[in-house]
Amino acid sequence: MNAGPSYNTATDSRSWPAKLARYHRPSITRSALEVLVTVVPFVALWLLTALAVVNGHWWGLALTVPAAGLLVRLFILQHDCGHGSLFPSRRANDWTGRALGVLTLTPYDYWRRTHAVHHATAGNLDKRGIGDVRTLTVAEYQALPWSGRARYRLYRHPLVMFGLGPAWLFICQHRLPIGLMRAGVQPWASTLATSAGAALPTIGLMWWIGVGPFLWVQLPITLMAATAGVWLFYVQHQFDDTHWSRGPDWNFQHAALHGSSHYDLPWALRWFSGNIGIHHVHHLSSKVPFYRLPEVLEDHPELRDIGRVTLRESLRGVRLVLWDERAKRLVSFREAQAAA
């Protein structure tokens, strides 16, 4: 893991939002083009896959892989709309985000609200629980009864975290405003409108090609994209050099810079993931459009090595499941047991 240059004081961290403000303004033409070059290929690949399956050409299911990649990219576009960074107009962001939510099966207004909580509390041990991966401290884990430890181990198991979990999140949990059940009408309206919007084309496509072929096409795309999305979110905050703190020790800018990774991916994966791997910059200034994040690294190379995680290094991060408040780092179950 590359430690990179040291930015450990609040002063260093707090200077970055002001420096990044000049990257905030999006280009309407560029943003519209990014939507176009993602939506059109996604729809085309979906239809080509469906036609192949209907005609017995099962090799056509290979097209679900790039289609899933494009679905991840659609989610990043929706994500930027939620931050108000894809278009200058809030109205354009909101309605584009809601339309994309029908394709990603993610209720835009509900998700935007929980994601805003995540940004406001990332790295804060006192404010966990909404929009994040559940992470216990070593002390909290050791204080649990055996049944609680077993449930946490099950939750953190890779087959659940990156298999059953993503399927549950995008197919089931996003159908109800879980976490915001008492937050008024908007979360309910958002989830119901998204479900209704997705139901109409689903019924039409099932009538056109049949229930079986529809599921053969849609399920692999949804499940692969959901798994990739959860993996990206996981790596963005669960890595060796991440940062968590409590109370007055927590600082928004410091947590953004040091509690979010720079997931340094190959070019093709950066394109499909909408540069979301440059996550420390995104958390420092969420108004920067996704296509301007590489520009920030070019102009400020000192940010490149802060929290940098390669593809190979990210795979080792799966074992890091507990926050050790004494060592100030994530540790595995085995390391926590050895320390105890």
HUZIGI-V204965 format. One record per residue. RES is the residue in three letters. SS is DSSP state (h for helix, s for strand, l for the rest). OMEGA is omega in whole degrees, -180 to 180 (* if undefined). NEAR is the number of other C-alpha atoms within 12 Angstrom. Layout:
# HUZIGI-V204965
res: [RES RES]
ss: [SS SS]
omega: [OMEGA OMEGA]
near: [NEAR NEAR]
This chain:
# HUZIGI-V204965
res: [MET ASN ALA GLY PRO SER TYR ASN THR ALA THR ASP SER ARG SER TRP PRO ALA LYS LEU ALA ARG TYR HIS ARG PRO SER ILE THR ARG SER ALA LEU GLU VAL LEU VAL THR VAL VAL PRO PHE VAL ALA LEU TRP LEU LEU THR ALA LEU ALA VAL VAL ASN GLY HIS TRP TRP GLY LEU ALA LEU THR VAL PRO ALA ALA GLY LEU LEU VAL ARG LEU PHE ILE LEU GLN HIS ASP CYS GLY HIS GLY SER LEU PHE PRO SER ARG ARG ALA ASN ASP TRP THR GLY ARG ALA LEU GLY VAL LEU THR LEU THR PRO TYR ASP TYR TRP ARG ARG THR HIS ALA VAL HIS HIS ALA THR ALA GLY ASN LEU ASP LYS ARG GLY ILE GLY ASP VAL ARG THR LEU THR VAL ALA GLU TYR GLN ALA LEU PRO TRP SER GLY ARG ALA ARG TYR ARG LEU TYR ARG HIS PRO LEU VAL MET PHE GLY LEU GLY PRO ALA TRP LEU PHE ILE CYS GLN HIS ARG LEU PRO ILE GLY LEU MET ARG ALA GLY VAL GLN PRO TRP ALA SER THR LEU ALA THR SER ALA GLY ALA ALA LEU PRO THR ILE GLY LEU MET TRP TRP ILE GLY VAL GLY PRO PHE LEU TRP VAL GLN LEU PRO ILE THR LEU MET ALA ALA THR ALA GLY VAL TRP LEU PHE TYR VAL GLN HIS GLN PHE ASP ASP THR HIS TRP SER ARG GLY PRO ASP TRP ASN PHE GLN HIS ALA ALA LEU HIS GLY SER SER HIS TYR ASP LEU PRO TRP ALA LEU ARG TRP PHE SER GLY ASN ILE GLY ILE HIS HIS VAL HIS HIS LEU SER SER LYS VAL PRO PHE TYR ARG LEU PRO GLU VAL LEU GLU ASP HIS PRO GLU LEU ARG ASP ILE GLY ARG VAL THR LEU ARG GLU SER LEU ARG GLY VAL ARG LEU VAL LEU TRP ASP GLU ARG ALA LYS ARG LEU VAL SER PHE ARG GLU ALA GLN ALA ALA ALA]
ss: [l l l l l l l l l h h h h h l h h h h h h h h l l l l h h h h h h h h h h h h h h h h h h h h h h h h h h h l l l h h h h h h h h h h h h h h h h h h h h h h h h h l l l l l l l h h h h h h h h h h h h h h h l l l h h h h h h h h h h h h h h l l s l l l l l l l l l l l s s h h h h h h l l h h h h h h h h h h h l h h h h h h h h h h h h h h h h h h l l l l l l l l l h h h h h h h h h h h h h h h h h h h h h h h h h l h h h h h h h h h h h h h h h h h h h h h h h h h h h l l l l l l l s l h h h l l h h h h h h h h l l s s s l l h h h h h h l l l l l s h h h h h h l l l l l h h h h h h h h h h l h h h l l l l s s s h h h h h h h h h l l s s s l l l l s s s l h h h h h h h l]
omega: [-179 -180 177 -180 -176 175 -170 -180 179 -180 179 -177 -175 -179 -173 179 178 179 -175 -176 -177 179 -172 -169 177 173 -179 -179 -179 -179 179 179 179 177 -176 -176 176 -177 -175 177 179 180 -180 179 179 -178 178 178 180 179 179 -178 -179 -179 174 178 -172 175 179 178 176 180 178 -179 176 178 177 176 178 177 174 180 176 178 178 175 177 179 179 175 180 177 -178 -174 -179 178 178 -176 178 180 179 177 -175 -177 173 179 179 179 178 179 177 179 -178 -177 -179 180 -168 -174 177 -179 -179 -179 -180 -180 176 176 178 -179 -177 -173 -176 179 -179 -178 -179 -174 177 169 179 175 -179 172 -177 -178 178 170 178 -179 180 -180 -179 180 -179 170 -175 -180 178 177 -180 179 180 177 179 179 -177 179 -177 -180 177 -176 -174 179 -179 -176 179 179 178 -176 -172 -178 -174 -172 -180 175 176 -179 -179 -177 180 -176 -179 -174 177 -172 -169 178 178 180 -179 -178 -180 180 179 179 179 179 178 -177 -176 177 178 179 180 -180 177 179 -176 -174 -179 -177 -178 178 179 -179 178 -180 -171 -175 178 180 -178 -176 178 180 179 179 179 -180 178 178 179 -180 180 -176 -178 -178 -179 -179 -172 -172 -178 -175 171 177 -178 168 -177 178 -179 178 -174 -176 -180 179 179 -175 -173 180 179 -174 164 -178 -172 -174 172 -172 -176 179 175 -180 -179 -179 175 178 -177 176 176 -165 179 176 179 -180 176 -176 -174 178 179 178 -174 -177 177 -180 176 178 178 180 178 -178 -178 -177 179 178 -173 -172 178 -180 -176 178 177 179 180 -179 -178 -180 179 -177 -179 -177 -178 -167 -177 177 178 -175 178 -180 -178 177 174 -179 178 175 -179 179 178 179 179 -180 180 *]
near: [23 21 21 19 17 20 24 20 17 21 15 23 30 22 19 29 28 17 19 30 22 19 29 31 24 29 21 18 13 19 30 21 17 30 33 21 21 33 30 18 25 32 26 20 29 37 26 24 36 36 26 24 28 26 15 14 16 19 19 25 32 22 31 36 28 31 39 39 36 44 45 44 41 43 45 42 46 45 45 46 41 39 37 32 38 41 36 25 20 17 16 22 33 31 24 33 39 38 31 37 41 33 41 42 46 47 47 46 38 41 44 34 27 32 31 24 23 29 34 26 31 44 41 35 30 19 23 24 22 27 30 30 29 27 35 36 33 32 20 19 28 23 14 17 12 12 13 16 22 16 16 28 27 19 23 30 21 25 17 22 31 30 26 24 27 32 28 22 31 36 26 19 23 34 32 29 36 23 22 28 17 12 16 14 16 22 29 26 24 34 35 27 29 36 33 22 27 27 18 16 19 25 18 15 24 21 14 17 24 19 20 17 30 30 25 30 39 39 26 28 37 37 34 29 39 38 32 33 39 33 34 44 33 37 44 43 49 44 41 40 36 40 38 41 31 21 14 11 18 25 30 35 37 36 40 42 47 45 44 42 46 47 42 36 27 16 15 15 22 28 29 35 38 39 38 42 43 47 45 46 50 44 41 39 38 36 31 39 44 46 36 33 38 29 22 32 26 13 16 17 15 21 37 32 28 37 41 38 37 26 25 16 25 31 20 21 32 29 27 35 38 40 37 32 20 17 20 21 29 33 32 30 29 16 19 27 15 10 15 14]
